[in-house]
Amino acid sequence: MMKNIGKINNPYNDDKDFDGCSLFGMMNLEGKRFSARDPIRAIANMHERGNGLGGGFAAYGIYPEHQDDYAFHIMYLSKEAKEKTDKLLRENFEVLHDEEIPTRTANVRDPPLVWRYFVQPIKQRLEGQSEEDYVIAQVMRINTETGKAFVFSSGKNMGVFKGVGYPEDIADFFRLDEYEGYLWTCHGRFPTNTPGWWGGAHPFNILDWTVVHNGELSSYGINRRYLEMYGYKCTMRTDTEVLAYAVDLLMRRQRLPVEIVAKIFAAPLWSEIDAMEPKKQQLLKALRQTYGSLLMNGPFSIIIAHHGEMIGLTDRIKLRPLIAGTRDNFLYLSSEEAAIRLVSPTLDRVWYPRGGEPVVGKLGERPTIEVLAYREEKVK
């Protein structure tokens, strides 16, 4: 169905397209919901960084009427896959409501059937598992046992919307102008070694964790094998999927703080560790020895989001761009400053985070932002 997309966008049939993905994140630090207008404008401003092989959005706070229910967004590539998935869902969940996700005609390629379900786990089936681990296990079952069904969003009061097309066209297709959320992350894709298909677009999600990524992970193989030991199954045929699962493992299941997770994903060089004071050396050596298989090797800039928090991070030598800015109650993260300035011409602060050092925005009672180890650039 989508086998000719690569030829359309790569007429010379090269083996590799060098990446220039675009990222944008916008969060209201007081939790006030706002429309998709500005996130769509910002990511569309970086149109030339993509090539139409993928675009997508993650939005938080969009389902207040179902805020305590898991919202599954599922794409179906066959009728049989939907029949199998419906059966599996009704055996393991109380399905409170389901419907085809509203769409409109837009400039996207070969859209699959996209459906959403609001569900609650059947308590008797948890068998000692946490509710979150149970949900993940069922997501992995759907993605591996149904043939051609893929759960691309599975959190509460949030949703991922993605596909093959430029991000502004994906927004039009999914009618995102009709939604409001307090946190939006966006992605425009220029695939490198992985196919352009609906499941392979960004963001990648598990529960309410989402990741958008610019770059390339040469460590995908060892990252994937490590995560599979913990029950995660990579089915989306792209390197970025491991980032979403690694975030869930480290931050939700193992409850590691973002400062530690950053040192796992973007670990300092051994030569840098050897030059540090003994206590820091001990910590960083322990992390490298324990989590060496989750080192994300290769160039990357990422935006991680979940309820109440948005995090920006680059690789340790910053081979991919990331710019941060604040204005009043808003935090912005972007591949280009121009995209931030488009939606907020005047900023209180703008800076270029150093490699491997996270920027963290958290919801609070007042408009505050926690920024870890940033280098501020004064706004003129």
N, C-alpha and C positions, 0 to 999 in steps of 0.2 A: 504493500500500500504506500510506503514512504521510501522505497528503495532508490528512487531517482533524485532525492533531495540533494545528496552529496554532489551529483553531477551538475545540478543546476547552479549550486553555489561554488563549485570548484571545477570550472570547465577544463582546466589543464590536468585534472586527475592526479594532482600531487598527492603524495602519501601523507603529508602533514600540513595542517594550517596553523600558523603561529597565532597565539591567542592575544586578544585585546578586549576581554570581557569588561563589562561595566557593572559597577555596584553602586547602590544608593540605599541609605537607611535614614529614616526620620521618625523620631520618637518624641511624644509629648510627655515630659517628665512628671506632670501632674496627673497623667492618666486620662486626659480629656480626649475624646474621640474627634477625629477630623476626616474629611473626605479624601479620596484617592487622588484628587486633582493635582496637588503639588508633587507627590511621589511619581505620578505618571509623567508630568512635565519634566521633572528632573532626569529621569532615566531616558526619556525620549531625547533630551538634549545631548546625550552621549550615543546617539544612534550609530555613528560611524565606528564605534568600537565593536559592534556586532556585525553579523551577516545574515540575520534572519533565521538561524538554525535553533534558536531557543530564547525564550523570554519568560519572566515569571515574577510573582509577587507573593509575599507572606504578609498577612494582616492579622492583628491581634485586637480582640474586643469586638469582633464583627457579629457575633451571635449571642447577644445578651439574653435573648429569650430561651436559649439553650446553654447557658453558661456553665452548667454542671454536667453536661452530657459530652461524650466524645463525638466529635464531628469527623466522620470518615469521608474523604473525597477519594473516589475510586475511578480509574479510567479502565474501560473495557474495549478490548480489541476483537471480541467475538461474543456472540449471543450465548454460547455454551459457557464462557467464562463468567458471565453475569449470573446464569442459573446456578452454577456451582458456588459462587460467592454468596448469593442470596441465601442458599441453603446453609452454608457454613456460618453466616452471620446470625441467622435465626436459631441455630443450635447453640450458640455461645454467647449471644447478647439479647437483651431486650431492645428491639428496634422500635424506638419511639416515633420516628418519622423518617421517611425517605422520599427522594424526588430526584429527577434529573436536574443538574445544576443549570440555572437559567443562563442562556447564551444568546448572542445575536450574530448575524452574518458579519464576518470580518475577514481581513486579509491574513488568514492562517491556513496552514496546510494539513489536509487530511485529518481533521479532528476526530478523535475516538468518541464513543459515548462516555460522558462524564456524569457521575451520579454521586449524591451525598446522602449519608445516613447519620442520624443522631441516635446514639446507642448508649446503653449501660450494660456493663458485664453482668452475667448471671452469677450471683454471689456463690451459689453452691458449686460452681465450676472452678473457683479460684484455687482450691486445694492447697492452701498455705502460701500461694504466691501473692505478692503485692498486686493491687489492681493494675498498676502501671506495667509491671512485668507481664501480666496476663494479656493486656492489650497488645503489647509488643509481640508476644508469641503468636497471637491471632493474626496480626498484620503480616508477620513472616510466613504464616501458613497460606494466607491468601496470595501473597506474592510468589510463592513457590509451588502451590498445589493446584491452582485453578487454571494454569496454562497461560491465559492472556488477560489477567486482571492485575492491576497494580494500585495499591493504596499509596497515594502521594500526599496525603495529609491525614493526621490522626489525633490532633490535640483537642483541647476544650476551648471553646469560645475563640477560635482562631481558624484560619484556613490558608492553604496554599493554592494558588491558581497559576498554572504554567502550561507551556506548550511550544510548538514549533512555529515561530514567527518572531517579529520584532516585539519588544515588550509593550509598546503602545498599542500594537494590534492584539496582543494577548489580553490587555486590559479592556479593549473594546469588545473582544469576543466574550469575555466573562462578565461584562457589564459592571466593572468595578466602580464606575461612577455612582452606583447605587449603594455602595457599602461605606461604612465609617469605622475606623479603628484608631487606637491611640499609638500604634507602632506599625510602621510599614517598612519592609525591606524589598528591594527590587534587583533584578538581574537582567542583563542583556548578554547573550552568549555568542562566543566565537569558538566553537569546539576545536580541540587540538587532536587528540588521538582517539576520541570517542564519538559515536554516531550522534547525529542530530535527530532525536525522536522525542515524543511527548514525555515519556518517563524520564529521559535524560536531561531535560531542562531543569534549571534551578528555580526556586530553592529546593533543597533536600530536607526532608522532615522525618522526625519520629516523635510521637507524642506532641508536646508543644515546642520542641526544639527545632529550629530551622537554621540552615547555613546557606549563604550565597558565597561564591568563590570565583576569584579571578586568578588563573595560574594553572599549574600542572603538577600533579603529585607523582613523582617517579617511584615513591615508596608504596604505591597502591597495593601491590601484591602482598607485602609483609603486613601492611596495615589491615588488609582484608582477612588474612589468615588469623591474625591475633584476635580480631573482633568475632570471628566465627567460633572461637573457643567459648565465647560468652553468649552464644545463641543468635547473633545477628547474621542475617543472610543478605548478601549484596546481589541485587537482581536488576539494578537500573543501568548496568553496563557503562559506568562512568566513574572516574576516580573520586569525585567529590562526595559520593555517597558515604564513604568511610568517615568523613569528617562529622557528619550528623550523628552517626552511631557512636563515634569516639567521644563526642561531647556528651551524649546521653550516658555512656558508661562512666566517664570520669566525673561529671558534674552532678548527675542525678543519682546514679547507683552508688558511686564511691564518695560522693559529696566533697570533692576536692574544690578548693577555691579557684577562681579564674586565674589568679597570679601563678598558681602551680600548674594549671592546665596550659597556660601560655609557655611555661618553661619545658613542658613535655612536647608540645607541638613544634615549638620553635626554640629548641634547646641551644644554649650557647655552645660555641666551639670548644673542644677539649683544651685548646691553648688558652682560651679565655677563662675556663674553669680553673686551670692550674694557677692562674695569676690572682685568684680571689682569696679572700680571707678563709681560714680553715672551716668555719661553720657553714659558709655558703658553699664551699667546695664539697663538704660532706652531703649537704642536701642535694645539690645538682648532680653529683655522682650517683647518689641513690636513685634519683629520678631517671637518669640515663640507663642505669642497670635494670631498673624495674619496668620502665615503660619505653625501652628503646624501640620496640616494634610499633609504637605510636608516634614516633618522630615523623613529622610531615616533611619529607625531603623534596625539595624543589621550590620553585617560586610560587608564592601565594599571597593574596590579601583576602580576608574573609570578614563577613559580618555574621555573627551568631546572635540569634534572638530567642527568647522565650518570654513567658509572661513576666512583666515587670523589669526586664533587663535587655539591653542591647550592647553588644561587645564588638569592637573592631580589633583586628590583629593581622599583622603581616609576618612573613618569614623573617628569620633573624638578620638577614642583610638587606631586607626590603627591596626585593626584585620586582615587586608589583606595587602600584601606588595606593595610598590611602590618606585621605584628608578628613579632618574633623572640624566641626564648628558648632557654636552655640549661639542662640538668640532667644532671650527671654526664657520660656519654658521648654524650648526645643533643643534637642541634640541632633546633629546631622553627621553622617558618615558617607563618604563618596570617593569614587575613583578620580573625580575631577572637581576642583574648586568651583568651576563655572556652573556646574549643576546645582551646587548649594546656593551660589549667588543668584541664580535664576529665581529660586523660590524665596530667598531671603537676602536681598541685596545688601542689607546692613547686618553685620554680625557683631556680637559682643566679644567673641574670641574665635580665632581660626588657627589651627596648627597642623603640623605634619608629624604624626607619631613616629617614633623611632622603631626600627625593626625589632620584632619579637616582644614589644611592650604594648599591652592592651589598653584600649580606651573603653571605659565602662560607664554606661548611663543607667541609673536605677530610678524606679519610681520612688517618690518620697512625699512627705506631707507638705513640703515646700519645694520650689523649683531648684533642687540641688543636683549636682552631678559629681560622681566620683570619677576622677581621671587619674589613671595610674601611670606614673613615670612619663609624663608628656613634656615636650619642648614647645613652649608657646611662641607663636609668631604674632607680633603686635599688628593690629589692624590699623591701617592708615585711613 
